Amino acid sequence: MNDLKTDVLFTEGRAEAVPSCNYLTFTAEEDNASFSAVNQTKKFPDLQYSLDKGVTWNAMKKNSPIVLKNKGDCAWLKGDNPEGFSKDLKKKSTSFVLTGRIAASGSVMSLIDGKGEAKVIPNDFCFARLFLHCAGLTQAPELPATTLSMGCYEGMFYECSSLKQAPQLPATTLAMECYYGMFIGCTSLISPPQLPATTLAERCYSYMFNECTGLTQAPKLPATTLAEFCYYHMFKKCTSLTQAPELPATKLENCCYERMFAWCNHLVQAPRLPATILANRCYSGMFQSCTNLTQAPQLNAMTLDCFCCEEMFDGCSNLTQAPELPATTLAQGCYYCMFKKCTSLTHAPELPATKLERACYECMFEGCKSLTHAPELPATKMAKECYLEMFYGCSSLKQAPQLPATKLADKCYREMFRRCSSLTHAPALPAKKLYTRCYAWMFQECVSLTQAPELPATTLAVECYWGMFRECTGLVQIPTLPATTLAMDCYKEMFEGCTGLDG
């Protein structure tokens, strides 16, 4: 029995029922399309459907498909769920399963109030994963809510691969994780929604368009007040995206842009990054593997944080020019792998910092096989792993920078010039006190190196010279080794494979 009124519309002599309420509606776009609802718990939300435009209503049963026999047939759906349609993400999420091609329309809020008029989402994760893996969904329903809740739309259209247009998202006040992964894997999506919010919430846009391979244009992002992880992986693997939106915020938050455009391999232009104070991992992997990016944005920041630029341009194989890096005081891992595998980069930026931190330059230019000029490295006091693998595989580098440091640290130069096959001269190494693995594999496979530097240290450390000149086949003379106090494995494999020293 119909408990809600239905209006009558006369069209060309036919009387058609139209809903007086904005019901969620499923319309078949092919014969024998069907839908059902699944739920992992015994308690199922109130869910009713009508196949005769509101004349009769029936309760939906869990895992029981409703068949729309003919193309154009539709079903109206409603529910009385004032406390929410789904209760949480892991155990009490209710999702639709579609077979065939179905277009959704009307308001999803009819599942809450039975009418589709509500604008407030009543609970956390209310519509999370509602259309999970619905590859046949061709059109999204209306999402009119202006008051959101935590995770309310999380993964809502996950892998809806036939969806071409996103619904409008009118909310200007966001909630934690509200749009998290909302359109992951929507490979046909070409039209994103507007995102008008200027104040963001933690993880609000995380993974939102991840793997939307058909998306050619990003929405405007006017927010000036960010939150932790707010844009985390937002456009990752959007392989058709050619231009990034403006990012006007000047105050950053932890991980706010982390891997935001990673693997966007058609992105040709990066946005301006005006912030002068960075946050933990704020730019980490931001443009990782953007293989068509030729120019990096300016980075004027003088205040860094841990791993702030970690892997920022890793794999940007067409990047020809690096940005200036004016900071003089570094943070742990701040430039870790920043330009790794930037195979078109020929000149490194100046690195004026004299105060280093652990792993600050680790792997910074690893695999930059076109790099011919290294920057000066003026620091005289090392930090743990600070230069570890810094120029590993820079096969065009012919001259190493000076290394004036007299106070070393564990693994500080480990593998620094490994596989720099064009390097002909080693820098002076004046330090007299060594640390664990401080020179380990430092020049391994530097096949053009003919002369080793002086090694004045008299007190050695565990594995300090391990493999230092391993496979340096052009080396013809062993340096003087004046050390009188040795340590475990201090000379281990130091000259192994140096065939020019034979005899």
Beta strands, then each sheet from edge to edge (+ up, - down):
strand 1: 6-11
strand 2: 14-19
strand 3: 24-28
strand 4: 33-39
strand 5: 48-50
strand 6: 58-59
strand 7: 66-68
strand 8: 74-78
strand 9: 94-99
strand 10: 102-105
strand 11: 137-139
sheet 1: 1+ 2-
sheet 2: 6+ 5- 8+ 3- 10+ 11+
sheet 3: 7+ 4- 9+
end
